[in-house]
Amino acid sequence: MPSPIARSPRRFWLIPALGALCCSGLALAQGSLYRWVDDSGAVHYTDSVPADESKQGHTKLSEQGVRTEEVAPAPTEAELQKAKEAERLKQEEERRVAARKEADARLLSRYRTAEEVELTRDGKLAGVDALIRVKRDLIRSNQERRLKLETRKKEALQSGKPLPPELENDIAQTESKIRANYAAIIDLERQKDAIRQEFRGILKQYLELRRLPLPTESTDGKTDGGVQNLVACTGMAECGRYWERAMTYVREHSEAKTEILGPGLLIAFQEDDKEERTFTLTWTQAAADRPVHLYLDLQCKNKQTGSLNCIEASANAVEEEFRAAVTQD
């Protein structure tokens, strides 16, 4: 005859469960019961949590076996670092928001209208233009000096004698000053571009804060295409190729027989019955690791009025088409 245990296998498995319930009942009779899980994942019911297991977290049960308290596991080092980084990012964002609000308030208090923004921009541009005019005056003075030195150079060469060292030195210094002043003009032109870009952002922000319509196009009359009579290049191969093209381009629009040629400098002339024109091509580089700048400058002088404004559209087009002519392959 089969044994009773064999006929009722479930009773065998109920024994551990009944034991657990008896233990739980004993713990409940004595006080609170805690449910906790050890490192291996085993579940325990005890009247206290061992000190070395407290970091795992636990659940506190009432005498009726109802959960009354949940203690989460202690955070890991990675979780602590993640929480610390999240708090840092939150504080950083709060600082950015506060700084933006402060900047917006300053912007609205500084300008009463959009026109005031544009007037401030135009004033800054006018200040840079004044510096450019000073540099151009210095360039004209040095160009006149260089012309006189060229006359002395030709006379010396015609005499069959070597050039006096002081004449060579004067020529080198004068040409150096011309290149340096053009390098300064390039920097000033870039300052103007930076001012335009800055005030586009200021005007856009101002209009958005005032809930006014944004302009459909630039109100400063300039595009982001850069200075058309300036070419930047890197490497001797590229810059050498561009320099040869630039000299050819200038000579196509001037009288080559009257040109002055020096290291990184070409001064050429052209005139008609209305005005005299001077084309100056320079090669400048601020440092060995910086780009080379090829810059073409056109200066005019009206024969009747002495005005320095170029009146011939064809002459102005030489500057405007310079970059395309030099860089086009």
C-alpha positions in Angstrom: 0.0 0.0 0.0 1.4 3.5 -0.9 2.5 5.6 2.0 0.4 8.6 3.1 3.1 10.9 2.1 3.2 9.5 -1.4 -0.5 9.9 -1.7 -0.4 13.6 -0.6 2.9 15.1 -2.0 1.7 18.6 -1.3 1.8 18.1 2.5 5.6 17.6 2.2 6.0 21.1 0.6 3.7 22.7 3.1 6.0 21.9 6.0 8.6 24.7 5.2 5.9 27.2 4.5 4.2 26.4 7.8 7.5 26.7 9.5 8.0 30.1 8.0 4.6 31.2 9.2 5.2 29.9 12.6 8.5 31.8 12.8 6.7 34.9 11.4 4.0 34.5 14.0 6.6 34.3 16.7 8.3 37.4 15.5 5.0 39.3 15.2 4.1 38.2 18.8 7.4 39.6 20.0 7.2 42.9 18.1 7.8 44.2 14.5 8.8 42.0 11.6 11.3 43.0 8.9 11.5 41.6 5.5 14.9 42.0 3.8 17.0 40.5 1.0 20.6 39.6 1.3 23.3 40.0 -1.3 22.6 36.6 -2.8 18.9 37.5 -3.3 17.5 35.3 -0.4 14.5 36.8 1.4 14.5 36.9 5.2 11.9 37.7 7.9 13.4 38.7 11.2 12.6 41.0 14.1 15.6 43.2 13.2 17.8 43.9 10.3 21.5 42.9 10.8 23.7 46.0 10.7 25.8 44.7 7.9 22.7 44.1 5.8 21.0 47.5 6.4 22.4 49.0 3.2 20.2 46.5 1.2 17.0 48.1 2.3 14.0 46.4 4.0 10.3 46.4 4.6 8.7 46.8 8.0 5.5 44.9 8.7 2.8 45.4 11.3 1.6 42.7 13.7 -1.1 41.9 11.0 1.6 41.6 8.3 0.8 44.9 6.6 3.6 47.0 5.2 4.1 50.1 7.4 7.5 51.3 6.2 9.8 50.9 3.2 13.5 51.7 3.5 15.2 51.8 0.1 18.6 50.3 -0.4 21.5 52.7 0.1 22.6 54.2 -3.2 25.7 52.9 -4.8 28.8 55.0 -5.6 27.7 55.3 -9.2 24.2 56.4 -8.3 25.7 59.0 -5.9 27.9 60.3 -8.7 25.0 60.4 -11.1 22.8 62.3 -8.6 25.6 64.7 -7.9 26.1 65.4 -11.6 22.3 65.8 -12.1 22.3 68.4 -9.3 25.3 70.2 -10.8 23.5 70.4 -14.2 20.3 71.6 -12.6 22.1 74.4 -10.7 24.0 75.3 -13.9 20.8 75.6 -15.9 19.2 77.7 -13.1 22.2 80.1 -13.3 21.9 80.3 -17.1 18.2 81.1 -16.8 18.8 83.7 -14.2 21.6 85.3 -16.2 19.4 85.3 -19.3 16.6 87.1 -17.4 19.1 89.6 -16.1 20.5 90.2 -19.6 17.0 90.6 -21.1 16.1 93.1 -18.4 19.3 95.1 -19.2 18.6 95.0 -22.9 15.0 96.4 -22.4 16.2 99.1 -20.1 19.0 100.2 -22.4 17.0 100.5 -25.6 13.6 102.1 -25.8 13.1 101.3 -29.5 14.5 99.1 -32.2 15.8 102.3 -33.9 18.0 102.9 -30.9 19.6 99.5 -31.4 20.4 100.3 -35.0 21.7 103.8 -34.1 24.1 102.3 -31.5 25.3 99.8 -34.1 25.9 102.6 -36.7 27.8 104.6 -34.2 30.2 101.8 -33.5 30.7 101.2 -37.2 31.3 104.9 -37.7 34.0 104.7 -35.0 35.8 101.9 -36.8 35.5 103.7 -40.2 37.2 106.7 -38.7 40.2 104.5 -37.7 40.2 103.0 -41.2 40.4 106.5 -42.7 43.4 107.3 -40.5 45.1 104.2 -41.8 44.3 105.1 -45.4 45.8 108.5 -44.9 49.0 106.9 -43.6 49.0 104.6 -46.6 48.6 107.5 -49.1 51.5 109.3 -47.4 53.7 106.2 -47.6 52.7 105.5 -51.2 53.7 109.0 -52.2 57.0 108.5 -50.4 57.5 105.1 -52.2 56.9 106.8 -55.6 59.6 109.3 -54.8 61.9 106.5 -53.7 61.1 104.7 -57.0 62.3 107.7 -58.9 65.6 107.8 -57.0 65.9 104.0 -57.5 65.5 104.3 -61.3 68.0 107.2 -61.4 70.5 105.1 -59.5 70.0 102.1 -61.8 70.4 104.2 -64.9 73.8 105.5 -63.5 75.0 101.9 -63.4 75.9 102.2 -59.8 74.6 99.8 -57.0 71.7 101.1 -55.0 72.8 103.0 -51.9 72.1 101.0 -48.7 70.2 103.8 -47.2 67.9 103.9 -50.3 67.3 100.2 -50.1 66.5 100.5 -46.4 64.1 103.4 -47.0 62.3 101.4 -49.6 62.0 98.4 -47.4 60.7 100.4 -44.4 58.2 102.3 -46.5 56.8 99.1 -48.1 56.7 97.5 -44.6 54.6 100.4 -43.3 52.2 100.1 -46.2 51.7 96.4 -45.6 51.3 96.9 -41.9 48.6 99.6 -42.3 46.7 97.3 -44.7 46.9 94.5 -42.2 45.4 96.9 -39.7 42.6 97.7 -42.1 41.8 94.0 -42.6 41.5 93.7 -38.8 39.3 96.7 -38.7 37.1 95.4 -41.5 36.6 92.2 -39.5 35.7 94.2 -36.4 33.0 95.8 -38.5 31.7 92.3 -39.5 31.7 91.3 -35.8 29.8 94.4 -34.8 27.2 93.7 -37.5 26.8 90.1 -36.4 26.6 91.1 -32.8 23.8 93.7 -33.4 21.9 91.3 -35.6 21.6 89.1 -32.5 20.8 92.0 -30.2 18.1 93.4 -32.5 16.5 89.9 -32.9 16.5 89.4 -29.1 15.0 92.9 -28.6 12.2 92.4 -31.1 11.4 89.0 -29.6 11.2 90.4 -26.1 8.9 93.3 -27.3 6.9 90.8 -29.4 7.6 92.8 -32.5 7.9 91.3 -36.0 11.4 90.2 -37.0 13.0 91.8 -40.1 12.9 89.7 -43.2 16.4 90.7 -44.2 19.5 92.5 -42.8 18.8 96.1 -41.9 22.5 97.0 -41.9 22.8 96.8 -45.7 25.5 94.1 -45.5 25.5 90.4 -46.1 27.6 87.7 -44.5 29.6 87.2 -47.6 32.6 88.9 -46.1 35.0 91.5 -47.7 35.0 90.8 -51.5 38.5 92.4 -52.0 40.1 90.0 -49.4 41.3 86.5 -50.0 42.5 84.2 -47.2 44.7 81.2 -47.9 47.0 78.7 -46.2 50.1 76.9 -47.4 52.7 78.2 -49.8 51.3 76.3 -52.8 47.8 77.7 -52.6 48.9 81.2 -51.5 51.6 81.3 -54.2 49.0 80.3 -56.9 46.5 82.9 -55.6 49.2 85.6 -55.5 50.1 85.1 -59.1 46.5 85.2 -60.1 46.0 88.4 -58.0 48.9 90.2 -59.7 47.7 89.1 -63.2 44.2 90.4 -62.3 45.5 93.8 -61.1 47.7 94.2 -64.2 44.7 93.5 -66.4 43.0 96.6 -65.0 46.0 99.0 -64.7 49.0 100.3 -66.6 51.7 97.8 -65.9 54.6 100.1 -67.1 54.1 102.4 -64.1 53.7 99.7 -61.4 55.8 99.4 -58.3 56.6 95.8 -57.2 58.1 94.7 -53.9 58.0 91.7 -51.5 54.3 91.1 -50.9 53.4 94.4 -52.5 52.1 95.6 -55.9 51.1 99.2 -56.5 49.6 99.9 -59.9 48.0 102.9 -61.5 45.3 103.8 -64.0 43.8 107.1 -65.0 41.3 108.7 -67.4 40.1 112.2 -68.0 38.1 112.2 -64.8 40.2 110.5 -62.0 43.4 108.9 -61.0 43.2 105.4 -59.6 45.7 103.5 -57.5 45.5 99.7 -57.0 47.4 98.3 -54.1 47.8 94.5 -53.7 49.3 93.3 -50.4 50.3 89.9 -49.0 50.2 90.0 -45.1 50.4 87.3 -42.5 50.1 88.0 -38.7 52.1 84.9 -37.7 53.5 81.7 -39.3 50.5 79.7 -38.1 47.9 82.2 -39.2 46.3 82.5 -42.7 47.8 84.7 -45.4 45.7 87.6 -46.5 45.7 88.9 -50.0 44.1 92.3 -50.1 43.3 94.6 -53.0 42.6 98.2 -52.3 41.4 100.8 -54.7 42.0 104.5 -54.1 40.7 107.3 -56.4 41.3 111.0 -56.8 39.0 113.2 -58.9 41.1 115.4 -61.1 38.6 118.4 -60.9 37.3 118.3 -57.3 40.1 116.4 -55.5 37.4 114.0 -54.1 38.7 110.7 -52.9 35.5 108.9 -53.8 35.6 106.6 -56.9 33.0 107.6 -59.4 33.5 105.0 -62.0 31.4 101.8 -61.5 33.8 99.8 -63.6 36.7 100.7 -61.2 34.7 99.7 -58.1 33.9 96.4 -59.8 37.6 95.5 -59.9 37.5 95.3 -56.0 34.1 93.6 -55.9 35.1 90.8 -58.4 38.6 90.3 -56.9 37.9 87.3 -54.7 36.0 85.4 -57.4 38.8 86.0 -59.9 41.5 84.8 -57.6 39.9 81.8 -56.1 38.0 80.4 -59.1 39.5 77.2 -60.4 
